Amino acid sequence: MKDIATKSTTQYILDKYDLYPKKKYGQNFLIDPHVVEKIVRCSSVNEKCAVIEVGPGIGALTQVLARYAGYVRSYEIDTRFKGVYEEFLNQENIEIVFEDFLKVNLEDLMTLKDKYEKVILVANLPYYITTQIIEKVLTESKVIDEIVVMVQKEVALKYTSDYKSPLMYMIEDMGKIEYMFTVSQNVFIPAPHIDSAILKITINKEANLDLYKVLNSAFKQRRKTIYNNLKQEYQNALDVLNENQIDQKLRCEQLTLEDYQAITKSLYKHTI
């Protein structure tokens, strides 16, 4: 079977099935098999793993993932690719689900843990849903152990810098995030205007949803103090800040993860 991730095969597919990339889905098709291999190899994917892929497009990455993983379930919103999958991805260990991943109930993935040692999410994400996808996996899934995503390079640099947000604190609490490598804009059809990058998020524990509520309250308005933000949601905000010796005049991004963990513990004593 020919590699989908070559210029000639990609062009063959686009011509045969009368396809074109849709801007609204952020579609750019990979045409470098070495980059695809590198993406898979920087993950922990092996035959004992199940892979959840989001947005497979014409299946360049799906094809290679299936060579390494025990099982690949790909969620695609664009039904135009059905014929491509029947021709190139007709394998026993590949399942294509035509559904918007953002609407998927991730509890349905629990059964994968009975059969596979790890569940890994792999995705080539358009900018407009990058945060939503990562947030959904972190806060809704109890089975995904690792996230490997392609995002715009500027987003990857931001996420691995000192930038603070509720999502960044949650990643710090649950595991770690790594910038793996840069992907040139020249390995896509059509070529995007900027380079991309691969991010890897390792998840070591389940989400503390109380912590996430506190973080979202704290960051409601970045320019306000931590106290002014928290008091809108929690009547005892000042007492809790004083109890944990946290200056009420600090901005949300000036607090450490440990500060937020302490605040959460004080606010939700009944659940800790």
Number of C-alpha atoms within 10 A of each C-alpha: 7 9 18 27 25 19 18 13 15 21 15 13 19 16 11 11 13 9 13 14 15 10 9 8 16 16 21 21 26 26 23 17 18 11 18 18 14 13 24 20 13 14 20 18 23 19 15 15 21 28 28 21 25 24 25 25 25 29 22 23 26 29 24 18 27 22 15 19 22 19 25 27 19 25 22 21 17 16 11 15 19 15 14 18 20 10 11 18 22 13 14 10 14 20 16 17 15 15 16 13 18 14 8 12 11 17 11 10 16 14 10 17 15 8 13 16 13 20 25 22 24 27 22 25 22 18 14 11 14 17 13 13 16 19 17 16 19 26 16 16 18 17 22 25 21 25 24 25 25 24 23 25 20 12 17 23 16 12 19 15 11 10 11 17 17 21 19 19 19 21 21 15 19 18 15 16 20 15 16 18 18 17 19 15 18 15 21 19 17 15 14 16 9 12 16 21 22 22 27 22 22 21 22 14 13 17 19 16 14 15 23 19 13 22 23 16 20 27 20 17 14 13 12 16 19 27 21 20 22 24 14 12 13 14 11 12 21 18 12 20 21 12 12 14 10 18 14 17 11 14 19 27 19 11 15 12 17 11 15 21 18 18 22 22 16 19 21 13 9 7 9 10
